[in-house]
Amino acid sequence: MLDNIDRKKIDWFPKIDYDKCIGCQKCFKFCRNGVYSWNKEKKQPIVVNPYNCIIGCSTCASSVCPQNAIMFPTLEQLKEMIDKAKKS
């Protein structure tokens, strides 16, 4: 389904609400795809490789982050991004 689509045309990746983030490192330690890096100075995760995020995966937001500090587009927005990418 997504094999012929340039990954960079689908903006599916986490965004962090730093007002909610408590610096627990759970997202950073959980993600095996290298999406996050850790800012030691600020004690916060940073999204450094957004396109390493698996399209449709939001486990770091839904099951890992205790503060609900990670957000993703809605599934409806994801479908719209995929449809748009297929047409381009």
Residue pairs with C-beta under 8 A, 6 or more apart in sequence:
1 82
2 10
2 55
2 82
5 82
5 85
5 86
6 85
7 51
7 55
8 51
9 81
9 84
9 85
9 88
10 55
10 78
10 81
10 82
10 85
11 50
11 73
11 81
12 53
12 55
12 56
12 72
12 73
12 78
12 81
13 35
13 47
13 50
13 51
13 53
13 72
14 27
14 35
14 36
14 47
14 50
14 53
14 58
14 60
14 61
14 70
14 71
14 72
15 47
15 70
15 71
15 72
16 44
16 45
16 46
16 47
16 69
16 70
16 71
17 69
17 70
17 71
18 44
18 69
19 69
20 67
20 68
20 69
21 44
21 45
21 67
21 69
22 66
22 67
22 69
23 43
23 44
24 66
24 67
25 38
25 45
26 60
26 64
26 65
26 66
27 36
27 45
27 60
27 64
27 65
27 70
28 36
28 37
28 38
28 45
30 59
30 60
30 64
31 60
33 49
33 52
33 53
33 54
34 48
34 49
34 52
35 47
35 48
35 49
35 50
35 52
35 53
35 60
36 45
36 46
36 47
36 48
37 45
37 46
37 48
38 44
38 45
38 46
39 45
39 46
55 78
56 75
56 78
58 70
58 72
60 70
61 68
61 70
61 71
61 72
64 70
73 81
